[in-house]
Amino acid sequence: MQATEVEQALCASTAEVLETMFFTEMLSGVGPSEMAGPLTAARLAFHGDRSGSFMVIFPVKTARSLAAGFLGLDEDAIP
């Protein structure tokens, strides 16, 4: 699988997960100004025929929004 195929597959699967589990959509072309303020990160390691890791970094405000959508709560209810 070529790098562009991997990128396309990651974008498609990320968009589907965000829409179905978090009730939000994926934005592209986010610049540094949107990444200002406190950040949070998550890393997932995987092992098998192909091993590696996947990491996402985003603003804490975005994490609260995603958690609220996933849990069906108002953002104010997320610590």
Secondary structure, DSSP 8 states (H G I E B T S, - for coil): --HHHHHHHHHHHHHHHHHHHSS--------GGGG-S-EEEEEEEE-SSS-EEEEEEEEHHHHHHHHHHHHT--GGG--
